[in-house]
Amino acid sequence: MSEPKAPTPAPGDTYKGWLFKWTNYIKGYQRRWFVLSNGLLSYYRTQAEMGHTCRGTINLATANIVVEDSCNFVISNGGTQTYHLKASSEVERQRWITALELAKAKAFRMQAESDDSGDESSPPAAGQAGVSRNSEVQSTLRTLGSKVEDLSTCNDLIAKHGSALQRSLSELEGVRLGGETSEKIRQVTERATLFRITSNAMINACRDFLSLAQAHSKRWQKALQAEREQRVRLEETLEQLAKQHNHLERAFRGATVLPPSQSNPAIDSKGSVPVKGDASDEDEENEFFDACEDVQEFITVPADPKYHRRSGSNVSGISSETGMDDGTTSLDEQSLASNPESPQSQEVEPVRKRRTRIPDKPNYSLNLWSIMKNCIGKELSKIPMPVNFNEPLSMLQRLSEDLEYYELLDRGAKCQSSFEQMCYVAAFTVSSYSTTVHRTGKPFNPLLGETFELDRLQESGYRSLCEQVSHHPPAAAHHAISERGWTLRQEIALASKFRGKYLSIMPLGSIHCIFEKSGHHYTWKKVTTTVHNIIVGKLWIDQSGEIDIVNHKTGDRCHLKFAPYSYFSRDVARKVTGVVTDKDGKAHYVLSGTWDEKMECAENMYYFSTLALTLNEQEDGVAPTDSRKRPDQRLMEQGRWEEANAEKQRLEEKQRTARREREREANRTSSPTEEGGHQDNYQAMWFERRMDPMTGEPTHIYRGGYWETKEQGNWDCPDIF
């Protein structure tokens, strides 16, 4: 196939041609057909694919273009898309660079104009937009004409006074003066002549500009109207596509019932349904590790449906009786079943019977596009959303779900080896994500001062307390203590960004786990959670990033890596790998597994785990601020979503009013030179803010008194509901 000779690019032209794109170390550079149009660079395997299958697209408005050598250059959007490209010659590379830079400048201007047009107002209809643009252009031309007339008047005055000045200078030349004076007069005359010529040239250029603008005004108006109409058509098409997809999905669910072994196999194996048109044809870069030499212990976290509450992944599969003599230890079902410490071998009779059902989730249709199209790039906490996006649990209750596999910490507290104990802590860290694979609902944002207690002291030997300690930025503090010899505490704030196709949630803050008997103190942070297919397609969740668990007493570390989902990867989906090392960096354990493998069939109950089903169950004696007493959350659980929405708005307005009152009170009690208080001037009830001695970070730590107050029944809590 011969390479077409592309013309020299001009602003706004579509530019096409062959380039070599780097794929991976096995295939190297592969020849691809690239098309540059409307600020987007797309590529295909062949020219014939342009009509049906795009292999990838990058927006040049936010892209960086870097030249590496005579033929190579790189285009990156600063995120997940990076194209390493090579042209056939230096001349061809320069043509592409010129075209890309022109397209980038145009795309950036269009994006800036779109941003300046006003994010708060909805776009006008196509006809209205055309009329508005026409009147705007005509008004601009009239203004330009008026300014040119002003310049013409000034030019006439300059010419008049310039002529008078030249006559005066000519008369001075006739007067007998010294040679030096005559020379000065001659120089002034020449400069006056040049000034008059320049002013005439400026006026003529302004007239030419006005004539050119008037000649091309109709073409500009048509182009502007076409751009606006195209934008409106694209929005309508995407909205219609989202509606059709939701309709087809509901029809499919209503007409087809698959057995559990065959239901949605693509999601079971990869986490989402692959769409050929959205996929890239390139393999993702896989990370390879050399085999560890002299590894004394090797523990694999197995996955078996018999030992998982909700899925096939058994993150609690590390045996506390693992032998340390041989070089490699592997755990199978028999060792787990025979382990006396296994939760399956100890049937604990609960003090009270916990509920196992809540009302099914109604199948309400929702136009996501109408709500989300103006929210791209904003913080999740600043986007007003109805309860249709929520699940009937607050973020405090969702945070308490980290204790789903508390038995791991119970068994870790009995370990004699710090490395083995680190393995349990690592497994507990991974287990906090095991309930999230289908949990696409957003928890309720807690109100400032809202609390949630989880008292499982008689049933499981632990109890925990959460409190919303800050509203802007939103942050929650959590403290859990167990009779089995461990304490867990954390303060978590969430940073989030909506990017159109996906939503990223970045937890901020450290988690602490302290074992009383050994004195080992562990800290770690959470990874990023990403919700994909926000607008079109089936929602699915992925966890990606790295976690470093540190034992501050011994210096031991565990490095965990959550591999992001890749359609082209041959690895198992939701893969987690890790290695436990001592303070000198020597590896002692290698961990591998997944943060979840399968989910139980519980689609109508928000994909709640066994623990999650009981978290919002009504209990006597809890604090008046407990999340169980939140009315909007309770109404949503009961399926009364309209009432829940109204109640949610009432509570949020009540919280805003309380915040304004605190600010007024702070202004009255503080002097002009005093600095403002910390985060809304709110004083947490059960937590106090102080410097953490381990991390050196300011954090909220449990101050005590909650459980004693509960025993006395003497609650003195603010009215937040």
N, C-alpha and C positions, 0 to 999 in steps of 0.2 A: 504494500500500500504506500503510495507516494505521499510525502508530506505536503500539504497545501501551503502556498506562500501567503501568509497573512499580511494585509496592508498595514501601513503605519497607523496606529490607533489614534482616533480623534475623540474629544470629549463626548461622552454620551453614546458612542458606538458600541455595538456588541462585538466582542473580540473572541475568536475561536482558534483552536489549534491543538497540536499534539505536544504533550510534555511527558517526561518520565517522572513517575512518582515513587518514592521510597515506600516499600510495604513492610518488609521485615528482613532479618539476617539470612533467611533461607532463600527467599525469592528476589531480594535486592530491589532494584528499580524496575518498575513495570510501566509500559507505555499506556497512557490514558488520554482520552479526548476531553479537553477543558473548554468550558464556555463561561465567558465573563459578560454578565448582563445585569443592569439595574443594581449595581453594587454587590452582586452575589457571584462568587466563583464556584461553579459546579463542575463535577467531572463524571465521566462515563467510561466504560470499558471500550466501547466503539461508538461511532457516530450514529449507528442504527438504534442504540439504546436511548437516544435523546427523547424519543417519544413516549417512553414508558418506565424506565428505571434509572433514576439518579443515584449514583453511588456515594455522594457526599456533597455538602454545600457549606461554605464558610462566608460569613458576612464581613465585608471589608471595612464597614464603618468603624468597627472596634478592633481591627486586625493590625498586626505588626508585620511589616515586610522587610526582610533582612537579606542582603546579598552576601553569599559566602565566598564564591570565587567567580571565575570567568563564565561558567555556565550554570552554577547552582544557586538557588535562593530558597528561602524559608518563609512561609506564611503561617502565622499563629494568631489565634484570638485570645490568648492568655488563659485559656481554660483547657478543655479536653481535645480541641482540634488543632493539630499542627501538621502542615503539609511540607515535606521536604521534596523539592522539585528540581529538575534538571532539564535545561533546554538543549537543543541540538547544536547550538552555536552561541557565541557571545552576542552576536547581532540579534538573534532570536530572543535570547534572554533579556536584552535591553528593550526590545519591543514589548515583551510581557511586563517588565517592570514599569515602563511608561504607562501602559494601559492600566495596570493595577493601581498605580499612584493616582492617576486621573479619576478612576472609578472610586477609589477610597475617598478622595477629596469631595467628589460629588455626593457620595453616600453619607459622608459626615455632615455636609451642609443640609441635606434633606432631613437627616435625623434631628439636627439642631432646630430646623424650622418646625418640624413636627412637635418637638418638645416645647418650643416657645409658643405654639398655637394654643396651649392651655390644656393641661391634663385633667382639670376638674370638670370641664364641660364635654358633653358628648359631641362627636363630629356631626356636622350638618348633612342633610341629604345632598345627593349629587346635583340636582337642579339648583338648590339654594347655593351650593358651593360655587357653581358656575357663575351665577348672577353676582355673588359676592366678589369673586375674583375679577370679573369684568369691570365692575364699578371701581374696584381697588386700582386696577391698572389705569383706567381712564382718569381717576383722581390723581394718580402719580404723574401721568403725562401732563395734565393741566398744571400741576405744581412745577414740573420741570419747565414747561413753557413760560410760566410766570417768572421763574428765576432767570431764564435766558433773556426775557425782556428787560428785567432789571439790569442784567449784565450789559445789554445793548445800550441802555440809557447811560450807564456808567461809561461805556466806551465812547459814546458821543461827547460826554462831558470831558473825558480824557483827551479826545481828539481836539475839541474846541480849545481847552486850556493849553494843550500841547502846542497847537499852532500859534497861539498868542505868545507862548514862551519862546518858540523858535523865532518869531518876528522880533521879540525883544532882544534875543541873543544876536540876531542879524544886525540890528541897529547898534548893538554894543561893538560888533566887529568893525563898524564904520568909524567908531570913535578912536582917535589916536591914543593908544595906550601902550604900555610897555610890552615887550615881547613875551614875557612870562604870563602876563594877564591875558593876552590874545590866545595863547596856547590853552590856558584854562577854559576860556570861553568856547573854543573849538571842541574841547573834550566834552563839555556840558552839552553842547549842541548835538554831538554824535550820540550821546547817551539818551537824550530826549527823543531822538529819532528812533533809536532801537526800542525804547520803551513803548512808543506809539505802534511800531510794527508788531511787537510782542502782544500788546493788548488786542490788536486787530486779529492776530492769529488765534488768540484764546476765544474771542467771540465767534469766529468762524468755526472753530472746533465744537463749541457748544451748539451752534446751529446745526452742524452735521450730526451731532449726537441726537438732537431732538428729532431731526428728520428720520434718522435710522430707527429710533424708538417708535415713531409713529408708523413707519413702514412695516415693522415686525410685530406690532402690538397684537394684531389678530392671531398671528401664529403662536405668540406667547399665551394668549388667552385660551386657545384650543389645547395647547400642551398642558397648561395648568388644569383645565377642566378634565382632560383625559386622565391625568394622574390621580385626581380626586375620585373620579368615577371608578378607576381601577382599584383603588384602595377600598372603596365601599363594596365593590363586587367581591373582593377577596375576603373581607370581613363577613359578608353574607354567606359566601360559600363555606367558610370554615364553621360558621355557626350552624348551617344546615347539615354539614358533615357530622358535627358533634351530635345533633339531634337524631340523625339517621343511625349513627353508631349506637346511641343509647337505645333506640327503638329496636334495632336488630338484636342487641344484647338481651333486652327484656323478652323479646319473642323467642330467642334461643333458649333462655332459661325456662320459659313457660312450656315449650314444646318438647324439650329433650331432658331426660334424666339419665345421667351417666352413673355407672357403678363407681364406688369409691376408688377402685384400682385404676379406673380409666378417666376419672374426672380431671380435665385440664392438665394433661400430661406435660404440656410445655411449661406450665408454671411450676409443676412439681420438680421438673428437671432443671429449668433455667431461670425461673422466677418471673417470666413474662412470656406473652405470646409473640413470637418473632414475626415481623412484617418485612417482607423482602424489599419493598420499596424504601423503607427507612434504614435498611442496614447498609453498612459499608462493606465493600468486597475485600477489604484488607484485613489481615489477621492482626489482632492486638499483640503488643509486645509482651511476651511472657518472661517472667523473672525466674532464672534458674539458679540453684544453689549447689555447690559441691557437697559431697557427703562429708558429715562431721567425723573427724578422726578422734579416736579414743573417747567416744561417748559412753559414759558408764551406765547411764540409765536411759531407757527409751519407753515412753508411755504414750499410747494412742488413745484418744478419747473416742470410744465406739459410739455407734448410733443404732439403736434397736427399738422398735415400737413398743416392746414390753416394758421399757423402763423410762418412758417419756410421757408426761401428763397430756401433752397435746399433739406431739409430733413424733417422728421416728428418731429424733436426735436425743441421745442420753448424755447430756453434758455432765451429769453427776457420776460418771462411770469410772472415776479413779478410785481404786481400792486403797483403803488405808493400811491394808496388810500386804502391800506390794513388797516382794522380796528385794533386798538390796545386794544380794551376793552375786547373782549372775549379771552378765553385761547387758542383757536386753530383757525387758519385762513387757509382755503383751497381755491385755485383759480381754477375756471372752465372756459370753453369757453365763457360763457355769460359775466362773469366779465371782461374778456379780450376784448371781442368784444365791450362792452359798455364803456370801459375805454377811455376817451378823449385823454390820453397821448399815446395810442397805435399807432404804426406807420401805422396800417391799416386804422385808422380813420382820418388820416391826409394825404391826397394825395398831395404830393409836386410835383409841375410841374418843371422838371429839366430845367436848363438854356440851356443846349445843349442836343441833343439826343445822348445817348451813344450807342455804337454798342452792339449787342446781339449775334454775331457769330464771330468766327475766323475759318480759314481753319481746316478741320478735321485732326485728327492725323493719319498719314499713318501707315499701318500695316506692318512695316518692321520686318523681322525675324532677330534674333540676337542670336549668340552662347554665352550665358552668361558664360558658364564654361570656355571657352578659355580665357576670360578676367579676371574672378574673381578667378580662382584657385590659382594664385600666390599672392593674395591680402589679404588672411586671416590674421587677427590680425593687419592690418595697419589702419592708420587714413584715413577717407573718403576723406579729402582734399588733401591727398598725392597719391591718386589712379588716374592715367590718364584714363578718361572715354570719349567715344564719346558722341555726342549729343543725340544718341539713348536713353540714360538713362535720359535725361533731359526733362523738360517742358519749353515752351518758356516764362519763367518769371525768373527774377533774384532773388537772396535771399533778396534783398532790397524790391522788389515788394511783395514777399511772406511775408516779415515782416509787410508790410503795410496792409496786409489782416487781421491783428489783429483788424482793425477798421471796420470789416464787420458789427458788431452789436454795432455801436457807440451810438445808441439810448439808450442803457442801461446806459451809462455814462450821457447822457442828462437827463434821468429821475432820476438817482442817484444824480445829482447836485441839484434837487429840493426837495430832502428828508429833513425832519426836524429831523428825528431820525438817529443817527449814525449807529445803528444796521441794520436798513432797507437799508441805503446807502451801508453798507458792503455787504448785500445780492446782490445788483445790481453789485457791483464790482466783487463779486465771480462769478455771472452769466456771466459777461463780460469775466472773466478769462477763464471759461469753453468754452465760445463761440469761442475763438480763434482756437479751435481744430475741430469745426463743419464742416469745409471745407476740412478736410484731410483724410477722411475715404478711399477714392479711389485714392487719390493723391499720387501715388507711384513714380511719376517722380521726379527727382532731380532738384532743381532750379540751374540756372547758378551761379557759384561762382563770386561775383562782383569783378571787378578790383579795385585796390587801387585808391581812389579818385572818384570812380563812385558814382553818386547821383540818387535819385528818389524823385520827388515831387508828392504829391497827393492833388490837390487843389479842395476841395468840399465845399468851403466857401459859395458860393451862393446857392448851392443845399442842403447841409446838415449842414452848419455852422461850418465846421472844415477844416483844412488843415494840412498836415504833410510833413516832410522832412527826408529822410534817406541818410546816407553817409557811404561808406566803409572806416573806419578810420584806419584799420590795415590789413596787408596782412599775416604776420607770427607773432603771430597766427591770423587767419582771424577774424575780428570783425566789426560789423556794429552798428552805433549809429542812434537813431530814436527819433524825437521830433514831437509831434502833439499838436495843441492847438485849442480849440473850443470856439466859441462865446457864447455857452450855459454854460460856466463857469467851464471848466475842462481842464487840461493839462496832457498829457501822454508822458513819455519819458522812454527810455531803451537803454542799450548797450548789445548786444547779441553776444557771441562767441559760436561756436559749437565744441564740442568734440565728436568723433565718433569712433566706432570700428566695423570692419567686422568680424563676427565669423563663417562664412561659411554658416550656415542655416539662419542666421538672421543678421540684421544690426541695431546697437543701436546708437541713436543720442541724446547726452546730451547737452541741451542748458545751457550756463553759463552766469551769469549776472543777475542783478536785474531790475525789471520793476517798475516804479513809476507812480502813479496817484494822482494828486493834485486837489482838489476842491476849487475854489477861495472863494466862499461865506462862507463856513464852516471852511476853513483852514485845513480840514482833508487831511492827507498825507498817502497814502497807498503804500506798497511795497510787492512784491512777486517774485518768480522764477518759471520757467517753469518745466514741468515734462519730463521724458524720452520718446522719440518716438522710436518704434521698428518696422522695416520692416521685415516681415517673408517670408519664401520660396524664398530666393534670387536665388538659383540655380534651384530647381525643384519645380513645383507647382505654384499655383496662388498667386501672391503677395498680401499681406494684411497688414494693419497697425494697431498697437495697441498703446495706451497711458497708461502709468503706472507710479505710484509714488504718492508723496504727496506734497501738496502746503500749505504753511502757509502765509496767507494775514494778514498784520499787519497795524493797524491804529496808526501811531506814535504820534498822538495828544491825543487820548483817551486811548490807550492801548488795544482796542478791537482786537480780532483775529478771523480769520475764517480758520479752518483746513479742507482742501479738500483732499479726497482720491480717486485716479483713480484706480479702481480695474483692475488688469491684466486679460486678456482673459483666460478662462479655459474651456476646452471641457466638463469636467465633472460637472461644476458648474450649479446649477439650477437658479442662478441669471440672470437677464437681462444682455445682452452683453453691453460692454462699460459703465459700471455703475460708477457713481460718487456720493459720499456721502460727507456731510460736516456738520459742526456745527459752529455757530457764538457764541462766548463767550465774556464777558467783561474782564476787566483787572484782576478781581478776579477769573476768571475761570467759572463763572456761565453761563450756556447755555441760549441763548435767541431765536435763530432760528436754525432749523435743515433743511439742504438742501439735496435733493436727485434728481437723474435724470440720464441722460446719456450725454456723450459729443457728441453723434450723434446717431440717430436711423435709418434714411433712407436717401438715396441719390436720387436726381432727375436723370432721364434717360439722361445723357449727356456724354456717353462713348467716343464719337469721338471728344470731345473738352476738353480733359485732366481733366474731372470732375471739371471744373472751376465753381466757384460760380458767382452770378450776378456781384459782385464787381470785382472778378478776371478777368472776361471777358473784363472789361474796363481798367484794369491797364496798359496794353501795347498799348493802343490806342494812335495814334499819336496826339500830341497837340502842338500848337504854343506857343512860348515864354518861354518854359522850358529851363533849363540850358543845355549847351553843354555836360555836364557830365551825364545827366539824362539817366536812364536805357532804356527809350523808344528809344533812339538814338543808342543803341548798335547794330551793324550790324549783328553779329552772331545770336543773339536772334531774331532779326527781320526775318532773313533768315529762321530760324527754324520754326517760326510761319507760314511762307508762304509755308512750306513743302519742302524747298530746303535744305535738310539736308547735302548733300555733300559739298555744298558751305558754309554752317554754320560751319561744322567741320574745313574746311580750314581757315575760318575767325577767328574761336575761337583759333586755334593754333597761328595765326598771332598776335592776341591781347595779348595772354599769353606771347609770346616771347617779344613783345613790353614792357610789364610790367616788365619782368625779366631784360631787358636791362636798363630800367629806374631805377630799384632798384640798379643795379650794379653801375650806374652813381652816385646815391645818396650816396652810400657807399664810392666811390672814393672821392667825394666832402667832405664827413665828415672826411675822413682820412687826406685830405689836410688842412682842417681848424681847426682840433683839435690837441692839443699837445699830446705827448705820455702818459702823466699822466692822461689825461681826460678820463672819462668814456663815453661809447657809448650812443648815443641818444636813445629815446624811440621808439621801434617798427618800424624798417625800416627808422628811422629819417624822417618820413613823418609828415608834419604839416597839420592837417585837416583844411578844408576851413570854414566850418560852425559850427564846434564843437570844444570845447577846453577841454583839460584834466585837471581835478582838483579833489580834495578830496570831496566825497559826505558827507555832514554834517549828514545825517540820518544814513547811513550804515557804514561810515568810510572807504569805498572802493574807490580807484581811478577810475574815470569813465569820459566819454566824455559827456559834457553838451552843449546844443545849445547856441552859442554865439550871435546869432541874425544877421540880415542884409540880409538874403536870399530873403525874400519877397520884401524888399525895392529895392534890386538889380534887381529883376525880373520886378518890375514896371518901373524902369529906362531903362531896357534892356541893361545894361552895364555889361555884363558878362566878367569876367577875370578868366577863368578856365583853368586848364591844359588840354593838348590834350591827352586824355587817349584812345580814340577810333581810 
